Amino acid sequence: MSLPSSVPDPAFSIPPLALTLLGVSAVLHASWNLLGKRGRPSLAFFNLAMLYGGLLYLPILLWSGWSISQTPMAFWGWLAASGLCQALYMGGLAWAYARGDISLLYPLARALPVVMVPVVGLMLALEPWPSGLHLTGFMLIMLGALLMPRGSRVPTSSRVALPALGFVLLAALGTTGYSLVDKQAVDVLGVSGMSAIQAGASFMVLQALASAAWMLPIVALIPDERREMRLILRQIDMWPCLTGIMMMGTYGLVLVAMAMSSNVSQVVALRQLSIPIGVLLGILYLGERPGGWRLAGLAILLSGLVMVAWPS
């Protein structure tokens, strides 16, 4: 495998429509996490959310014209890998949220992939070498996301146990995996004749079902998750269904943006706009009072987002 060139790729930019889609997706993602505080953080909950969402969005496959017979064989490997990565992400997120404070864990889970995606992508020759401006933007996003939790009035060391940070790392690894894999899968669908919107929408549905299939045996093997699944089903709770609809709508927009963009790292970085949006929603709807560290981190993160979005 040849090493990627150290010369910045001139196509390392993102179309205006893709920027808009990512902005809407960020708002939806932050809103879903805000509403998710009333939910039960468990893999069983997310398993049902993905299953319900995938089933409810099935008609999209008819609209997109997706056909099993016309789908290249390579696609199925990418789909299986993406479903596994998504399951790892959901498990890491749920188990971290059950053990620590969301205001700290959410920024970490969102920021770590910003650095991990370009590093892994470069190692596998899947990503072009970023320009100096974009590389600086990636670093600022990471720095800002790490500074924001310091605005808490409670010492970080007493708020989060080591297992929670381990599960955050698992979620970040899952995000890194599906971010790189999904781009390949959507591109394969594009080669088969689908437009960016058709490919992104189709893969959104198929990936949800694949990830739900991966999560089910994991839930079955863990006693606490089995009990949680039975409890949710007995309550006939519609919240997993609503969560699934929002989650899929959010990532569907990201997939379309990926299909329109030449670089996954840039898309992943711009998704972190949900972090400052989440802070704003916390101030407006939860009455949170951010300290100086959090506001400073927010300003640094926004500066990084501007650098990443700027064409070079």
N, C-alpha and C positions, 0 to 999 in steps of 0.2 A: 504494500500500500504506500503510495507516494505521499509525502508530506504536503499540506496545503501551502499555497504561496503566501508569503508575508506581505504581499501587496494588497491593500484594501480593495474590496470588490466594489466597482462603481455602481452596481445594482443594489447595494446595501441600503435600501430605502423602502418606504412603504407608501402605497397609493393613498390619496385622500379618503376614498370610500372605505378602505380597510381601516384607516385611522378612526373614522366615524363609528364603524362597527365595533371596534375595540373599546371606544369610549362608552357606547351603550352597554356593552358587555360588562365593563367595569362597574357601572352603576348597578346593574342587575346582580352582579356577584356580591358587591358590598351589601346590597339590600337583602339578599338571601342569607348572608351570614348574620345580619342584624336580626332578621326574623328567626333564624335558626337557633337563637338563644332560648326560645321557648320549646324547642324540640329536645329529643333525647340523643346525646352524642354517642352513637354506637354504630358498629358496622352493619348490624341488622337493620337499623333505620335507613342507612344509605343504600343497603341492598334493595330494600323495598322501593325506595325513591327512584333508583335507576331502573328497576324493573317496570314500575308504573309509568315512568316517563317514556321508556322505550316503547311500551305497548301503546300508549296514547299517541305517540308520534309516528306510529307505523304507516298511516296514510301518506306520509311524506315520500315513502319509497315508491308509491304509485305515481305521485306527482313528478318525481325526479326521473322516472323511467328506468330505475335501476333494475337490472336483470342478473340473476345468478349465472345464467349461461354465458353472458357477455363479460363477466367479471374475470380479470386475469387471475391465475392461480397464485401469483405472488401476493395478491391483496389479502388472502386469507391468513397468511403468516403474520403480516403486519397487523391485521385485525386482532388476532389472538394475543400478540405481544402488547398491543395497546390496551386491550381489556384487562390483562394482568397488571399492567402499570397503573391503570385507573383504580383497580381494586386495592393495590398497595397504597395508593394515595388516599383513598377513602378510609381505609383502615387506620393509617397513620394519623389522619386528621381527627377521626372520631376518638381514637384512644388517647391522643394528646389533649383534646378538648375536655375529655372526662377527667383528666389529671392535673390540668393547669389553667391558668388565666388566658382567656381568648385574646385579650388586648395585647398580650406578649407573644403568644404562639402564632396568631394569624399573620402578623408582619414577618415573622421568621419563616413560616411556611411559604409565604409568597415571595420573599426576597431571595432565599437560597437558590432557587432554580435560575434566577437571572444570571448568576455566575456559573452555575453548573452546566446549563445548556450549551453556551458557547465553548466551554472547556471540553466537554464530552464530544460536542459536534466537531470541533477541530481535531480531536484525537482520532475520530472515526472518518475524517475527511467528508463530513456531511454538511459542514458550515463553512462559509467563506471567512477570511481573516477580517475582523472588524477594523474600521478606521480608528484613528486616535480619538476623535470626537465621540464616537459611539462607545469605545472602550471606557473612556472617562465617564460617560453617562451610566454605563453598567455599574461601575464602581460607586458612583454617587447614589444610585438607587439602593444598592446593598447597604451602604453606610447610613443612609437616611432611615431605612427600615429597621436597622439595628439600634439607632438612637431613639426612635420614637417611643419604645416601651419604657425608656428611662424616665419618662414624665410621670410614671406612676408614683403615688404617694406611699406605696408599700414596697419595701426592699425586694428586688427581684429574687434574691436567693431564697427568701421565705415563701415565694409565690409559686414557684415552679419546681417540681421534682425532676431528678435526672431522667426517669423514664419518659416523662412528657417531652423532654428535648430529644430523646432518642426517637420517639414516634414522629416528632416534627421532621427529623432527618429522613425517616422512612417516607413521609408524605412528600418531601422535597425530591427524593430519589424517584418516586413514582411520577411526579410532575415532570421531571427531567426526561424520564423514559418516554412517557406518552407524548410529550411535546415534540421530540425528535421522530418518534415512530409515526405519529399521526400525519405529519407532513409527507412522509413517504407514501402512506396509504392513500391520502387524498390525491397526491400526484399520480398514483397508479390509476385511480378512477378517472382522473383528467385525461390520461393517455387513452383510456377506453372510449373517449368521446363526450364525457360529461363536462358541463361548464363548472366554474368555480363554485357557484351557488348550489348546483345540483350535487356535486361531489361532496361538499361540506355538509349539506343537509342529510344526504344519504348516510354518510359515515357517522354522523351524530347519532342516528337511530341504531345503526348496527353496533357501534361501540358501546352504547348504553346496554344493549342486550348481552354483549360479550362480557362486559365488566360485571353485570349482574350474575351471569353464569359462573364467573370466577369467584365472586364473593360468597355464593350460596354454600359451597362445601366448607369454606373457611368458617362461616357462621355455624354450620352444623358440627364442626369439630370443637368449638369453644363453648363450654357450658353457659357462661354468662351471656353470650350472644344468642344462644338457643332460647334462653329464658326471655331475653329482650324481644326476640322475634315473636314468641308466643304472646307476650304481653301486648305488643303493638297490634297484632292481628285480633286479639280478643277485644281490644278497645274500638276496633273499626275506625281508627284514626285516619282522617283525610290529609293530615299534615305531610306524611311521606309522599303522597300523590302530588300535592302542591309544590313541595320541595323539588321533586323530580322534574316537574314542568319548568320551574325556574332554572334549575341546574342545566338542563338540556338546552333551553333557549340561550342561556349564557354561553355555553361552550359551542353551540352551533354557530353563533356569530364569530367566535374565535376561529373555528375551522374554515369558515368562508374567508376570513381575513388571511389565514395561512395560505389558502389556495391562491390568493391574489398577491401575496408577498413573495419576495425572493429569499427571505432569510427568517428562520424560525426564532433566532435569538432576539431579534428586534421585536417580534410579536410578543414573545414571553415577557420582555422588559416592559412593554407598553401596557400589558395586562395589570401591572402593579399600580396603575392609576386607581385601582379599587382600594388601595391602602389609605390614601388621603381622603377618599370619598367616605370610607368607613369611619375615619376619625370625625369627619364633619357630621355624619349621621349620628354618631355617638354623642356629639355635643348637642345636636338639635333635639334628638328623641330620647336619649338616655340621661341627659343632664350631666354628662361627664365634663370635668374641668381639666383640660390638658395643661401640663406644666411647660416650662421653658424648653426642656429637652425634647419633648414631643413636637412642639412647634418648630424647633430648629431642625429636627429630623424630617418633618414634613416639607419644609422649605428646600432642604438638600435633595430629598427624593423628587420633588417636582422639577428641580433644576436638571436632575439626571434624566427625567422623562423627556424634557424639552430637547436635550442633547441627542437622545436616542431617536426621537422622531424627526430630527433635522436631517435633511438629505445631505450626503457628503460626496 
